[in-house]
Amino acid sequence: MSRAALRHVLPLSLLLASAVGCHRGVRFENQVFSKPGVRYRLGALPPGWERVKLPNNDLAWYTGETGHALSVNSTCREHEDAPLDVLTRHLVIGFTERLEVEQQKVVVDEREALRSRFRAKLDGVPVELLFLVLKKDQCVYDFTYVAPLGRYEERLEGFESLVHGFHAEDAS
């Protein structure tokens, strides 16, 4: 995937539910993310991931040499109380030629979550996507993994690590 294509794919492919921006009280230290009303722990990423700031994500990372991207987002106010499959469909808005490869229910942090893999195109660039969506304590959590077509397995361990270490904590 060319650098020009990546410039378009990364921000758009990670477009998720609520904007965080640079609000006061937003922190990420020792694998714990917090912002007003929410606090959660994540697993550590393997080497090679560079943290980037995107306006519609709590956290995002990118691998410049391979074009893989990861993001995590939480929405705790004004979110739709929709089923997990509907929330997942919101994440693929903007992608074309979507093909659902697999979908399964899993348990994450003692809650049912929906894990969905897709192949799609964004601005004509083919990508492979993995989403995990769960609801816990009046919040919706979205995990997103984006890989160039044919390179899905290369950086998947980063996604697995984030999710495996996820734990919603008391926000107070």
C-alpha positions as CSV (number, residue, x, y, z in Angstrom):
1,M,0.0,0.0,0.0
2,S,1.4,3.4,-0.9
3,R,2.1,6.2,1.6
4,A,-0.5,8.3,-0.2
5,A,-3.1,5.6,0.2
6,L,-2.2,5.1,3.8
7,R,-2.7,8.8,4.5
8,H,-6.3,8.3,3.5
9,V,-6.9,4.9,4.9
10,L,-5.6,5.4,8.4
11,P,-7.8,8.3,9.5
12,L,-10.9,7.2,7.7
13,S,-10.6,3.5,8.6
14,L,-10.4,4.3,12.3
15,L,-13.5,6.6,12.3
16,L,-15.4,5.5,15.3
17,A,-18.3,6.7,17.5
18,S,-17.3,9.7,19.6
19,A,-14.7,12.4,19.3
20,V,-12.2,12.8,22.1
21,G,-9.8,15.4,20.8
22,C,-7.6,17.0,23.4
23,H,-10.1,17.3,26.2
24,R,-8.9,17.9,29.8
25,G,-8.7,14.8,31.9
26,V,-7.8,12.4,29.1
27,R,-4.8,10.3,30.1
28,F,-3.1,7.1,29.1
29,E,-0.5,5.9,31.6
30,N,0.7,2.4,32.6
31,Q,-1.7,0.8,30.1
32,V,-4.7,2.6,31.7
33,F,-6.8,5.0,29.6
34,S,-9.1,7.5,31.4
35,K,-11.4,10.3,30.4
36,P,-14.4,11.8,32.2
37,G,-16.8,9.0,32.9
38,V,-14.6,6.0,31.8
39,R,-11.5,4.2,32.8
40,Y,-10.1,1.0,31.3
41,R,-6.9,-1.1,31.2
42,L,-5.5,-2.6,28.0
43,G,-2.8,-5.2,27.3
44,A,0.6,-4.0,26.2
45,L,1.4,-3.9,22.5
46,P,4.4,-5.7,21.0
47,P,7.2,-3.5,19.6
48,G,6.7,-1.7,16.3
49,W,3.5,0.2,17.1
50,E,3.6,4.0,17.2
51,R,0.9,5.8,19.0
52,V,-0.9,8.4,16.9
53,K,-3.7,10.9,17.8
54,L,-6.9,10.7,15.8
55,P,-9.8,12.9,16.6
56,N,-12.5,10.2,16.9
57,N,-10.6,7.6,19.0
58,D,-9.5,7.2,22.6
59,L,-6.3,5.6,21.4
60,A,-4.8,4.7,18.1
61,W,-1.5,3.1,16.9
62,Y,0.1,2.7,13.5
63,T,3.0,0.8,12.0
64,G,4.5,3.0,9.3
65,E,6.6,0.3,7.7
66,T,3.6,-2.1,7.2
67,G,0.5,0.1,7.2
68,H,-1.3,-1.7,10.0
69,A,-3.5,0.3,12.4
70,L,-5.2,-0.3,15.7
71,S,-7.7,1.8,17.7
72,V,-9.8,1.6,20.8
73,N,-12.7,3.8,21.6
74,S,-15.3,4.1,24.3
75,T,-18.7,5.8,24.2
76,C,-20.4,6.1,27.5
77,R,-23.0,8.9,27.0
78,E,-25.5,9.3,24.3
79,H,-24.8,5.9,22.7
80,E,-27.4,3.9,21.0
81,D,-28.6,0.9,23.1
82,A,-28.4,-1.3,20.0
83,P,-27.4,-4.9,19.6
84,L,-23.7,-5.6,19.1
85,D,-24.2,-6.5,15.4
86,V,-25.8,-3.2,14.7
87,L,-23.0,-1.3,16.5
88,T,-20.5,-3.3,14.4
89,R,-22.3,-2.3,11.2
90,H,-21.8,1.3,12.2
91,L,-18.0,0.7,12.2
92,V,-18.0,-0.4,8.5
93,I,-19.8,2.8,7.3
94,G,-17.5,4.4,4.7
95,F,-16.1,1.2,3.4
96,T,-17.2,-0.2,0.1
97,E,-17.3,-3.8,-1.3
98,R,-17.6,-5.1,2.2
99,L,-17.4,-8.8,2.7
100,E,-18.0,-10.4,6.1
101,V,-15.4,-13.1,6.5
102,E,-16.4,-14.3,9.9
103,Q,-18.3,-13.3,13.0
104,Q,-18.4,-14.8,16.5
105,K,-19.4,-14.1,20.0
106,V,-16.6,-14.1,22.5
107,V,-16.3,-13.2,26.2
108,V,-14.1,-10.2,27.1
109,D,-13.9,-8.8,30.6
110,E,-16.8,-11.0,31.7
111,R,-19.1,-9.6,29.0
112,E,-20.4,-11.0,25.7
113,A,-18.6,-9.3,22.8
114,L,-18.9,-9.5,19.0
115,R,-15.8,-10.2,17.0
116,S,-16.2,-9.5,13.3
117,R,-13.7,-9.8,10.4
118,F,-14.3,-8.1,7.0
119,R,-12.6,-7.5,3.7
120,A,-13.4,-4.2,2.2
121,K,-12.2,-1.2,0.3
122,L,-11.7,2.4,1.4
123,D,-11.2,4.9,-1.4
124,G,-10.5,1.9,-3.6
125,V,-7.7,0.5,-1.4
126,P,-8.4,-3.1,-0.3
127,V,-8.0,-3.7,3.5
128,E,-8.8,-6.4,6.0
129,L,-10.6,-5.4,9.2
130,L,-11.2,-6.9,12.6
131,F,-13.7,-5.3,15.0
132,L,-14.5,-6.2,18.5
133,V,-17.5,-4.5,20.2
134,L,-18.7,-4.9,23.7
135,K,-21.0,-3.2,26.2
136,K,-20.2,-2.9,29.8
137,D,-21.3,-0.5,32.6
138,Q,-23.3,1.7,30.3
139,C,-20.4,2.1,27.9
140,V,-19.7,0.7,24.4
141,Y,-16.1,-0.3,23.7
142,D,-14.9,-0.6,20.1
143,F,-11.6,-2.2,19.1
144,T,-10.5,-1.9,15.5
145,Y,-7.6,-3.6,13.6
146,V,-6.8,-2.6,10.0
147,A,-4.4,-4.5,7.8
148,P,-3.4,-4.2,4.1
149,L,-5.0,-7.0,2.1
150,G,-3.0,-10.2,2.4
151,R,-1.1,-9.0,5.6
152,Y,-3.8,-9.6,8.2
153,E,-1.8,-12.1,10.3
154,E,1.4,-10.1,10.4
155,R,0.4,-7.7,13.3
156,L,-2.7,-9.4,14.6
157,E,-1.0,-10.1,17.9
158,G,-1.2,-6.4,18.8
159,F,-5.0,-6.5,18.6
160,E,-5.1,-9.7,20.6
161,S,-2.9,-8.3,23.3
162,L,-5.0,-5.1,23.7
163,V,-8.2,-7.1,23.9
164,H,-6.8,-9.8,26.2
165,G,-5.6,-7.2,28.7
166,F,-8.9,-5.2,28.6
167,H,-10.6,-4.5,31.8
168,A,-13.2,-1.8,32.5
169,E,-12.3,0.0,35.8
170,D,-14.2,2.2,38.2
171,A,-14.1,5.7,36.7
172,S,-14.3,7.5,40.0
